[in-house]
């Protein structure tokens, strides 16, 4: 099997990770492309003595770390309210290793040992970093959350997780029209949306309708993440795979709110 064939199944999930780290599809996918370009340019440097998925993420981590060290240093001298300045301000304030440690374990499903290897530390430090990230989340601004989910048990589970995290739930919608109506009636600060809804309508369309009215961070929930992580069209920045773990939802919500301008901490 060629190297390309070995890496192909892991690319959608690397896109998910890159988007979650950077807070945007375009930036996240850019880092994935840079990773692939680096591998193609020097295939002999790609680690062959470890699992291909681990080696792929390790290569990504090296590119992300080197690029964002420079970005944080530059951000110190940047001010303003334009999107680029806001992005740099967020990057300057974030704690990269703790966020990465949490996302690698809670969202990407790496073991603490593998996550430690990916960010170049040991397991004990990794556990401490995850703890730091969770402590940071506890201090995060609380949001009002709209849930779009047609499966009652799953909707109840998500609602419980959201409330346990200290957020409020503005409503639970099971169709596109209901979702838009609820959003207009009580504007949420975050949307959690399933893809397939009760009347065969689309959660994606519901979100598009809502975003046409106002900006709000969105997390999509799907059993088929590969379909929304191709990098070939406008796609979700934050995505949770069904069946999901509580820690995955927590990490995704925290990261989505982290990149929302409304929750950007004051200077």
C-alpha positions as CSV (number, residue, x, y, z in Angstrom):
1,X,0.0,0.0,0.0
2,X,1.4,3.4,-1.0
3,X,1.9,6.2,1.6
4,X,-0.9,8.2,0.0
5,X,-3.3,5.2,0.5
6,X,-2.2,4.8,4.1
7,X,-2.8,8.5,4.9
8,X,-6.1,9.1,2.9
9,X,-8.5,7.7,5.6
10,X,-7.0,10.0,8.2
11,X,-7.2,13.3,6.3
12,X,-10.8,14.2,7.0
13,X,-10.1,13.9,10.8
14,X,-6.9,15.9,10.5
15,X,-9.0,18.6,8.8
16,X,-11.4,18.5,11.8
17,X,-8.5,18.9,14.2
18,X,-6.9,21.7,12.1
19,X,-10.2,23.6,11.9
20,X,-10.9,23.2,15.6
21,X,-7.4,24.5,16.5
22,X,-7.5,27.5,14.2
23,X,-11.2,28.3,14.5
24,X,-11.9,28.4,10.7
25,X,-12.2,26.0,7.8
26,X,-9.8,28.0,5.6
27,X,-7.0,28.3,8.1
28,X,-7.3,24.7,9.3
29,X,-7.4,23.3,5.8
30,X,-4.4,25.5,4.9
31,X,-2.3,23.8,7.6
32,X,-3.4,20.3,6.4
33,X,-2.4,21.3,2.8
34,X,1.0,22.5,4.2
35,X,1.4,19.2,6.0
36,X,0.8,17.2,2.8
37,X,3.1,19.4,0.8
38,X,5.8,18.9,3.3
39,X,5.3,15.1,3.1
40,X,5.4,15.1,-0.7
41,X,8.4,17.4,-0.8
42,X,10.4,15.1,1.5
43,X,8.8,11.7,1.8
44,X,12.0,10.2,3.1
45,X,11.6,12.3,6.3
46,X,8.1,11.0,7.0
47,X,8.3,8.6,10.0
48,X,7.8,5.0,8.8
49,X,8.5,3.3,12.1
50,X,5.2,4.4,13.8
51,X,1.5,4.3,12.9
52,X,0.7,6.3,9.8
53,X,-2.0,8.3,11.6
54,X,0.3,9.2,14.4
55,X,3.1,10.2,12.0
56,X,0.6,12.3,10.0
57,X,-0.5,14.3,13.1
58,X,3.1,14.6,14.2
59,X,4.0,16.2,11.0
60,X,1.0,18.6,11.2
61,X,1.9,19.5,14.8
62,X,5.4,20.5,13.7
63,X,4.1,22.8,11.0
64,X,1.4,24.2,13.3
65,X,3.8,24.9,16.1
66,X,6.4,26.6,14.0
67,X,3.9,28.8,12.2
68,X,2.0,29.8,15.4
69,X,5.1,30.7,17.4
70,X,5.8,33.3,14.8
71,X,2.1,34.3,14.8
72,X,2.0,34.9,18.6
73,X,5.2,36.9,18.5
74,X,3.8,39.1,15.7
75,X,0.4,39.4,17.5
76,X,2.0,41.3,20.4
77,X,2.5,44.3,18.2
78,X,-0.8,44.2,16.4
79,X,-4.0,46.0,17.4
80,X,-7.3,46.9,15.8
81,X,-10.8,45.4,15.3
82,X,-10.4,43.9,11.8
83,X,-10.8,40.1,11.5
84,X,-7.0,39.6,11.1
85,X,-6.3,41.6,14.2
86,X,-9.0,39.7,16.2
87,X,-7.5,36.4,15.0
88,X,-4.1,37.4,16.1
89,X,-5.3,38.6,19.4
90,X,-7.0,35.3,20.1
91,X,-3.8,33.5,19.1
92,X,-1.7,35.6,21.4
93,X,-4.0,34.8,24.3
94,X,-4.5,31.1,23.8
95,X,-2.6,28.4,25.6
96,X,-1.6,26.2,22.7
97,X,-0.3,23.1,24.3
98,X,-3.2,22.8,26.8
99,X,-5.8,23.3,24.0
100,X,-4.0,20.8,21.7
101,X,-3.7,18.3,24.5
102,X,-7.5,18.5,25.2
103,X,-8.5,18.3,21.5
104,X,-6.1,15.4,20.7
105,X,-7.5,13.3,23.5
106,X,-11.1,14.4,23.8
107,X,-11.9,15.0,20.1
108,X,-9.4,13.0,18.1
109,X,-9.3,10.1,20.5
110,X,-5.6,9.7,21.0
111,X,-4.4,8.0,24.1
112,X,-2.5,10.3,26.6
113,X,0.7,8.5,25.6
114,X,0.2,9.2,21.9
115,X,-1.0,12.8,22.5
116,X,2.1,13.4,24.6
117,X,4.2,12.1,21.7
118,X,2.4,14.4,19.3
119,X,3.1,17.6,21.2
120,X,6.6,16.5,22.4
121,X,6.1,16.0,26.1
122,X,5.5,13.2,28.6
123,X,2.3,11.6,29.8
124,X,2.4,13.3,33.2
125,X,2.8,16.7,31.6
126,X,0.1,15.9,29.1
127,X,-2.4,15.1,31.9
128,X,-1.5,18.4,33.6
129,X,-2.0,20.3,30.3
130,X,-5.5,18.7,29.9
131,X,-6.3,19.8,33.4
132,X,-5.2,23.3,32.6
133,X,-7.4,23.4,29.6
134,X,-10.4,22.2,31.6
135,X,-9.8,24.8,34.2
136,X,-9.7,27.4,31.5
137,X,-13.0,26.2,30.2
138,X,-14.6,26.6,33.6
139,X,-13.8,30.3,33.5
140,X,-15.2,30.7,30.0
141,X,-18.2,32.9,29.3
142,X,-21.5,31.1,29.5
143,X,-23.6,30.9,26.4
144,X,-27.2,30.4,25.4
145,X,-27.4,27.3,23.2
146,X,-29.9,26.2,20.5
147,X,-30.0,22.5,20.0
148,X,-31.2,21.2,16.6
149,X,-31.6,17.4,16.9
150,X,-34.6,15.1,16.0
151,X,-33.6,12.1,18.0
152,X,-35.2,12.6,21.5
153,X,-32.7,10.6,23.5
154,X,-29.7,12.3,21.8
155,X,-31.3,15.7,22.2
156,X,-31.8,15.0,25.9
157,X,-28.2,13.9,26.3
158,X,-26.9,17.0,24.6
159,X,-29.1,19.2,26.6
160,X,-27.9,17.6,29.8
161,X,-24.3,18.1,28.8
162,X,-24.8,21.7,27.9
163,X,-26.6,22.5,31.1
164,X,-24.0,20.7,33.2
165,X,-21.4,22.9,31.6
166,X,-23.2,25.9,32.9
167,X,-24.8,27.0,29.6
168,X,-28.5,27.8,29.1
169,X,-30.6,26.0,26.4
170,X,-32.9,28.4,24.4
171,X,-34.7,25.5,22.8
172,X,-34.6,22.1,21.1
173,X,-35.7,22.0,17.4
174,X,-36.4,18.9,15.4
175,X,-37.0,20.5,11.9
176,X,-35.4,23.2,9.8
177,X,-38.4,25.6,10.1
178,X,-38.6,25.1,13.9
179,X,-34.9,25.7,14.3
180,X,-35.1,29.0,12.4
181,X,-38.2,30.1,14.3
182,X,-36.6,29.3,17.7
183,X,-33.4,31.2,16.7
184,X,-35.4,34.3,15.7
185,X,-37.5,34.1,18.8
186,X,-34.6,33.8,21.3
187,X,-31.2,34.5,19.7
188,X,-28.7,31.9,20.8
189,X,-24.9,32.4,21.3
190,X,-24.1,28.9,20.1
191,X,-25.9,26.3,17.8
192,X,-25.5,22.6,18.1
193,X,-27.0,21.0,14.9
194,X,-27.6,17.5,13.6
195,X,-27.4,17.1,9.9
196,X,-30.6,15.0,9.2
197,X,-33.8,16.3,10.8
198,X,-37.2,14.8,11.5
199,X,-39.0,15.9,8.3
200,X,-36.0,15.0,6.0
201,X,-35.0,18.6,6.1
202,X,-31.3,19.5,6.7
203,X,-29.6,20.9,9.7
204,X,-27.1,22.5,7.4
205,X,-29.9,24.4,5.6
206,X,-31.3,25.4,9.0
207,X,-28.0,26.8,10.0
208,X,-27.6,28.7,6.7
209,X,-31.0,30.3,7.3
210,X,-29.9,31.3,10.8
211,X,-26.5,32.7,9.7
212,X,-28.3,34.8,7.1
213,X,-29.9,36.7,10.0
214,X,-27.0,36.9,12.4
215,X,-23.5,35.5,13.2
216,X,-23.3,32.7,15.7
217,X,-20.8,29.8,16.2
218,X,-22.0,26.4,15.1
219,X,-21.1,22.9,15.9
220,X,-22.4,20.1,13.7
221,X,-23.1,16.6,14.9
222,X,-23.1,13.8,12.4
223,X,-22.6,10.0,12.1
224,X,-20.8,10.6,8.8
225,X,-18.0,13.2,9.4
226,X,-16.1,12.3,6.2
227,X,-18.9,13.8,4.1
228,X,-18.3,17.2,5.7
229,X,-14.5,17.1,5.9
230,X,-13.5,17.0,2.3
231,X,-11.9,20.4,2.1
232,X,-13.5,20.8,-1.4
233,X,-16.3,23.3,-0.5
234,X,-17.5,25.5,2.4
235,X,-17.8,23.1,5.3
236,X,-18.2,23.2,9.1
237,X,-15.4,24.5,11.3
238,X,-16.5,22.5,14.3
239,X,-17.9,19.0,14.0
240,X,-18.7,16.2,16.5
241,X,-19.0,12.5,15.4
242,X,-21.8,10.3,16.5
243,X,-21.8,8.4,18.8
244,X,-20.0,11.1,20.9
245,X,-18.5,11.2,24.3
246,X,-19.3,13.9,26.9
247,X,-15.7,15.1,26.8
248,X,-15.9,15.5,23.0
249,X,-18.9,17.8,23.3
250,X,-17.3,19.7,26.1
251,X,-14.1,20.3,24.1
252,X,-16.0,21.3,20.9
253,X,-18.2,23.8,22.8
254,X,-15.2,25.3,24.6
255,X,-13.2,25.7,21.4
256,X,-16.2,27.1,19.4
257,X,-16.9,29.7,22.0
258,X,-13.2,30.5,22.4
259,X,-13.1,31.7,18.8
260,X,-16.4,33.6,19.0
261,X,-15.8,37.3,19.0
262,X,-18.5,37.8,21.6
263,X,-16.5,35.8,24.1
264,X,-13.1,37.3,23.3
265,X,-11.7,38.4,26.7
266,X,-11.3,42.1,27.2
267,X,-7.8,43.6,27.3
